[in-house]
Structures are given as C-alpha cells and as structure tokens.
Amino acid sequence: MIANFFKQSKPIVFLILGIALSLLFYLKIILSNTFSVNSENIPVIVLNHIVLVVSFVLFELSIKHYEIQTGHSLVSLFFVLFSSLIVPNIGFSHELSGFLILSLGIIRLLSMTKNVEKNLRIYEAVLLIAIASLFYKPFILCLVLVLVASLLFSAPKWRYFIIPFLSISTVIIFVESYYLITYDSVVGFYFFIPKIEYSIEEYYSKLNPILTIFWLISCLICIYQIFSVKRIRSLYHRNMASFFLIFLILALLSMGFKSSTLSGLWVMSIWPFCIYLGDFISRIKKRLWLQIGFWFFVLGPISIYFLTL
C-alpha cells in the first residue's frame, strides 16, 4: 500500500516528503551527541536546513523538467532517505553547502539538452563545480561531466573545450583576490587540487562497514538499471543513463583522495542512486518483489540513520 502511494506523482506526496526531510534533519540535530544546540550554532543549523530543502526542491524540479523520471515519486523518496546518510555532522558540514552548488552545476549541464546558449551553460556549470570543490575538494572530479555532457548532449565545438578554462580562471582569480585582501598572501596551486591518498590504512579507517555495504548494494542495482535503460529506452534516456553512469564512476574514484569522506561519496552518488533506484523499483511487476525491493531501500537508510545518531 505504501509503495503504491509513492508510485504516483502528486503535490501532496512532494509536500509529505518535504516535511519528512525536515523532521529527519532536526531529529538528527536533537539526538546527535557530536554537538549541542545553542544560540551560537542555531543560525548555522537553520542555514544548513534551508540548503538541504533547496537541494531537494531543485532535484525534484529538475527530474520532472528534464523528464528523467516522471509518473512516480520514488526518486524523491530516496532523496529524502539517502540525504539522512550524506552528512554525519549535518549541522556543521561543508559538504552540504558544496552539494547544493554542485547540484546547480549538474542542472546547468542537463540544460544542455535544450538547444539554447550552450556556451553560457558550460561556463556556468564549470564555475559552479569549481566553487563546489572549494567546499569539498573531490568535487573537482565532476569537471569531467562537462566534457561528457558536451559530447552527449550537443555536437562538440572547439570553443566548448576553451570555455572551462575561462570559468576556472575566474574562480582562481576571486580566491586569490580574497586571500590577498584578507591575509595579504596568495594560495598555491595545491590549494585547489585534492591530494591523492597514499596510506591504505588511513583509507580503510574512513569506511563505516554497514554504510559501505549498503552503498555497494545500491551501486550494483543502480548500474544494472542504467544498463537496462541503455538497452531499451530512447536515445535521450540512453544519453542520460551514460551521463549518470560516469557520475557514479567519478563518485567511486573520489575516494582515492586524501580529503575524501564516506559521506562525500554518498553526496556524489545521490543523484544517480535516486534516479535509477527509483526507476528500478517502479518497474518491478511482481507485487512480492516490489514490496521486498521497496522496503529494503526504505528500512536500510532509516536503520543506518538511527545507528549513526
């Protein structure tokens, strides 16, 4: 019954999910032992709540506007559930702010499917992704998606490969100007580039086994559904599937950086996960398997959410 409720796309479902997202956010704030709520950090908490809600609204509107997934609300449900996993210390994480800016960059890339102002779209996307990487450095890998989008969603032109350098130069100039004015010094090249992780022991120490196993299961099903889409759907949806497959691969590669975190891995995976896990569940025909798949991806995040409080 509950699975069928989310297999429809109505405003009431979106409203309920928005309320649930806010409840999960503030419940984590109240029950978490990592920090206390006081007059000093309340503005930060409220700001992060706004950032999370805006990210949710942008995701929902983009999925519908670009017709990536329509006719059901499972993608939005999974966004709400998975968002409870992306930031362990959700009240004070820079990854959440970076996620919103990264999402804006992804939306700019998706807009290249429309034949309007593609030069500007590329400039804006690179600019936003570069800014997002200042909050969480492994986001810099998502610049690869600019090349992917240029090849998939348009006929490549030589200027498409020059515009990204202009965007990156813009970000560097503003950052260097800020440090020069504020600290009377400039930052080096390595400030913008994440360091490769050399220590295997340190790498494994980052991983939460339960969260990692759940990510791997989600990843395998997501990849399966992406290739299913690439076999039977229209060219438009096949290109979208290729775009989000590269996105997921970049998320995995991001764990090779020293500044990477498990929550950052989830941040970079949440778009492809929500889209194609939602698509996978919505296309299950047998009622029993539908219920099993639905409740696995509902109870899994909720269980991990309470275990990590």
LINQUIKA-V184221 format. One record per residue. RES is the residue in one letter. PHI is phi in whole degrees, 0 to 359 (999 if undefined). Layout:
[[RES/PHI] [RES/PHI]]
//
This chain:
[[M/999] [I/293] [A/300] [N/294] [F/297] [F/274] [K/274] [Q/243] [S/239] [K/226] [P/304] [I/296] [V/293] [F/299] [L/295] [I/298] [L/293] [G/297] [I/294] [A/298] [L/299] [S/293] [L/296] [L/296] [F/296] [Y/286] [L/295] [K/295] [I/296] [I/290] [L/269] [S/291] [N/265] [T/277] [F/202] [S/246] [V/276] [N/213] [S/296] [E/282] [N/260] [I/301] [P/301] [V/294] [I/297] [V/297] [L/298] [N/293] [H/297] [I/298] [V/300] [L/295] [V/294] [V/297] [S/300] [F/296] [V/296] [L/297] [F/299] [E/300] [L/295] [S/291] [I/300] [K/283] [H/297] [Y/268] [E/53] [I/285] [Q/220] [T/226] [G/90] [H/208] [S/244] [L/295] [V/297] [S/288] [L/299] [F/292] [F/299] [V/297] [L/292] [F/287] [S/295] [S/288] [L/257] [I/281] [V/227] [P/302] [N/255] [I/298] [G/286] [F/226] [S/269] [H/286] [E/299] [L/293] [S/296] [G/297] [F/297] [L/297] [I/293] [L/299] [S/299] [L/298] [G/295] [I/296] [I/297] [R/298] [L/292] [L/296] [S/292] [M/291] [T/291] [K/268] [N/277] [V/220] [E/45] [K/291] [N/300] [L/293] [R/300] [I/295] [Y/301] [E/294] [A/297] [V/296] [L/301] [L/292] [I/295] [A/296] [I/294] [A/301] [S/291] [L/289] [F/274] [Y/214] [K/301] [P/300] [F/300] [I/301] [L/299] [C/291] [L/298] [V/299] [L/295] [V/296] [L/296] [V/299] [A/296] [S/297] [L/281] [L/274] [F/256] [S/200] [A/279] [P/302] [K/232] [W/301] [R/290] [Y/297] [F/266] [I/263] [I/305] [P/304] [F/293] [L/292] [S/296] [I/296] [S/298] [T/299] [V/296] [I/298] [I/298] [F/293] [V/294] [E/296] [S/295] [Y/298] [Y/291] [L/291] [I/286] [T/279] [Y/245] [D/57] [S/204] [V/240] [V/263] [G/274] [F/300] [Y/288] [F/297] [F/267] [I/249] [P/291] [K/277] [I/289] [E/277] [Y/259] [S/269] [I/294] [E/297] [E/293] [Y/298] [Y/291] [S/292] [K/282] [L/272] [N/270] [P/306] [I/296] [L/294] [T/292] [I/298] [F/295] [W/297] [L/297] [I/298] [S/299] [C/296] [L/297] [I/292] [C/299] [I/296] [Y/303] [Q/290] [I/300] [F/289] [S/295] [V/297] [K/294] [R/276] [I/239] [R/267] [S/292] [L/301] [Y/302] [H/287] [R/293] [N/295] [M/299] [A/298] [S/295] [F/300] [F/283] [L/294] [I/298] [F/303] [L/293] [I/297] [L/296] [A/300] [L/295] [L/295] [S/296] [M/287] [G/277] [F/264] [K/296] [S/273] [S/287] [T/224] [L/293] [S/294] [G/295] [L/299] [W/293] [V/302] [M/284] [S/264] [I/294] [W/297] [P/297] [F/301] [C/298] [I/294] [Y/268] [L/288] [G/298] [D/296] [F/298] [I/295] [S/294] [R/260] [I/287] [K/272] [K/284] [R/300] [L/298] [W/292] [L/298] [Q/294] [I/297] [G/297] [F/297] [W/288] [F/297] [F/276] [V/266] [L/286] [G/301] [P/298] [I/295] [S/297] [I/295] [Y/303] [F/285] [L/291] [T/263] [L/293]]
//
